[in-house]
């Protein structure tokens, strides 16, 4: 991989992580312990693998939250 491609990949990775952190803040979880957040995300991953209706339900909640950003 060239130096420029490596730099671009690192920038994209950093941008992705910042955006994910922003989701934690938007959800009102900024001050929760990291272990709790990680545990919740691991549990969510397991639930999403076994329940498509849960994925749809949570997607609708998230879409509504993004739609209300101006409020």
Backbone bond lengths (Angstrom), bond angles and torsions (degrees), N, CA, C in turn:
res aa  C-N    CA-C-N  psi(-1)  N-CA   C-N-CA  omega(-1)  CA-C   N-CA-C  phi
1 X - - - 1.453 - - 1.521 108.54 -
2 X 1.291 116.15 134.64 1.459 119.35 -179.42 1.519 110.25 -73.27
3 X 1.309 114.42 163.01 1.468 119.98 -179.60 1.526 111.02 -59.38
4 X 1.336 117.10 -41.39 1.464 121.20 -178.61 1.528 111.42 -66.19
5 X 1.332 116.90 -42.32 1.458 121.00 178.79 1.523 110.26 -64.41
6 X 1.329 117.18 -39.71 1.455 121.32 178.09 1.518 109.95 -63.78
7 X 1.308 117.23 -43.19 1.456 122.12 178.93 1.527 110.72 -62.54
8 X 1.322 117.13 -43.69 1.461 121.08 178.92 1.525 111.19 -63.70
9 X 1.330 116.84 -40.64 1.464 120.68 178.90 1.522 110.77 -64.72
10 X 1.318 117.01 -40.34 1.468 120.66 178.39 1.521 111.13 -66.27
11 X 1.323 117.13 -39.30 1.466 120.54 178.15 1.528 110.64 -64.02
12 X 1.334 116.71 -42.13 1.463 120.52 179.19 1.521 110.01 -64.57
13 X 1.323 117.04 -43.10 1.458 121.06 178.82 1.532 110.59 -60.58
14 X 1.311 116.72 -43.96 1.462 121.11 178.99 1.525 110.47 -63.18
15 X 1.322 117.76 -44.48 1.466 122.04 179.29 1.529 110.39 -61.51
16 X 1.333 117.57 -42.47 1.465 121.53 178.23 1.528 111.09 -60.39
17 X 1.323 116.61 -44.10 1.470 120.70 -179.22 1.517 111.43 -65.78
18 X 1.313 117.30 -38.74 1.471 120.74 177.49 1.524 109.94 -64.36
19 X 1.319 117.20 -42.88 1.462 120.39 178.69 1.530 111.25 -63.32
20 X 1.327 116.78 -40.76 1.468 120.05 178.42 1.527 111.05 -64.53
21 X 1.318 116.52 -39.41 1.460 120.22 175.55 1.516 111.01 -62.34
22 X 1.322 116.86 -37.70 1.457 121.26 177.27 1.521 112.02 -62.14
23 X 1.323 116.86 -33.55 1.466 120.15 176.87 1.525 110.95 -65.81
24 X 1.311 116.80 -38.66 1.465 120.72 177.32 1.521 109.45 -61.12
25 X 1.320 116.86 -44.58 1.467 121.66 179.22 1.528 109.94 -64.07
26 X 1.333 117.46 -47.03 1.463 121.95 -178.44 1.521 111.23 -60.43
27 X 1.321 117.00 -33.63 1.463 121.30 179.69 1.531 112.31 -76.75
28 X 1.336 116.76 -5.07 1.464 120.08 179.46 1.516 113.53 81.06
29 X 1.328 116.71 23.73 1.461 121.50 -175.74 1.521 113.44 -110.52
30 X 1.312 117.13 16.39 1.469 122.20 -174.64 1.524 113.12 -53.32
31 X 1.314 117.30 -38.64 1.465 119.73 -172.28 1.531 113.71 -100.06
32 X 1.325 116.86 9.40 1.472 119.76 175.93 1.526 109.34 -76.46
33 X 1.317 115.11 154.64 1.463 119.98 178.94 1.526 109.88 -68.30
34 X 1.311 114.33 145.12 1.470 120.11 -179.02 1.515 111.86 -59.87
35 X 1.325 117.66 -36.96 1.467 120.21 179.68 1.528 110.93 -63.49
36 X 1.320 116.88 -38.53 1.460 120.51 177.93 1.522 110.28 -65.26
37 X 1.317 117.09 -45.43 1.460 120.79 179.94 1.526 111.39 -61.94
38 X 1.303 116.92 -44.43 1.457 120.34 179.47 1.526 110.39 -64.42
39 X 1.322 116.80 -43.37 1.460 120.12 177.69 1.520 111.95 -60.12
40 X 1.329 116.50 -42.20 1.462 120.46 179.36 1.526 110.57 -64.25
41 X 1.320 117.24 -40.93 1.465 120.36 179.96 1.530 111.89 -68.29
42 X 1.314 117.43 -38.39 1.471 120.58 177.39 1.522 109.99 -65.11
43 X 1.341 116.65 -42.87 1.457 120.82 177.75 1.531 110.43 -62.77
44 X 1.323 116.71 -41.68 1.459 121.26 178.80 1.526 110.61 -61.03
45 X 1.320 116.34 -44.03 1.475 119.71 179.09 1.528 110.56 -57.07
46 X 1.326 116.92 -42.77 1.471 120.70 179.73 1.526 111.03 -65.38
47 X 1.337 116.67 -42.75 1.467 120.33 -179.56 1.525 111.00 -66.32
48 X 1.318 117.62 -38.57 1.463 119.99 -179.43 1.520 112.23 -66.98
49 X 1.315 116.58 -32.23 1.468 119.94 179.05 1.521 111.61 -67.09
50 X 1.326 116.83 -28.49 1.455 119.54 -173.26 1.523 114.48 -107.95
51 X 1.346 118.06 -2.10 1.463 119.05 -173.92 1.529 110.96 -148.65
52 X 1.335 115.52 99.48 1.465 119.81 -179.64 1.523 112.58 -66.35
53 X 1.336 117.25 -29.97 1.462 119.29 179.93 1.532 110.56 -67.70
54 X 1.316 117.23 -31.54 1.466 120.92 176.78 1.526 109.96 -66.11
55 X 1.308 116.99 -40.10 1.470 121.28 177.32 1.526 109.99 -60.20
56 X 1.322 117.02 -45.57 1.464 121.38 179.90 1.524 111.38 -64.59
57 X 1.310 116.61 -43.11 1.464 121.58 -179.67 1.524 110.96 -61.51
58 X 1.321 116.77 -47.37 1.462 120.84 -178.10 1.527 111.93 -70.47
59 X 1.327 117.02 -33.88 1.457 120.38 176.24 1.524 110.52 -62.84
60 X 1.317 116.82 -40.68 1.469 120.74 178.70 1.531 110.85 -64.25
61 X 1.316 117.13 -41.44 1.468 120.87 177.93 1.527 110.22 -62.19
62 X 1.321 116.89 -45.42 1.463 121.27 179.92 1.511 112.34 -64.99
63 X 1.328 116.97 -41.93 1.475 120.64 179.07 1.522 110.25 -62.57
64 X 1.318 117.13 -39.05 1.464 120.38 177.85 1.522 110.29 -65.44
65 X 1.326 117.56 -41.42 1.468 120.61 178.83 1.526 111.21 -63.39
66 X 1.306 118.20 -40.42 1.466 120.82 177.25 1.525 110.54 -67.48
67 X 1.317 117.07 -34.86 1.457 120.80 178.84 1.508 113.04 -68.39
68 X 1.328 117.02 -22.59 1.456 122.09 -177.77 1.527 112.47 -99.38
69 X 1.331 118.20 18.22 1.458 121.01 -176.38 1.517 113.05 -61.04
70 X 1.325 117.95 -30.50 1.456 120.63 -177.47 1.518 113.51 -80.94
71 X 1.317 117.67 -6.68 1.469 120.51 -177.05 1.514 112.36 -90.28
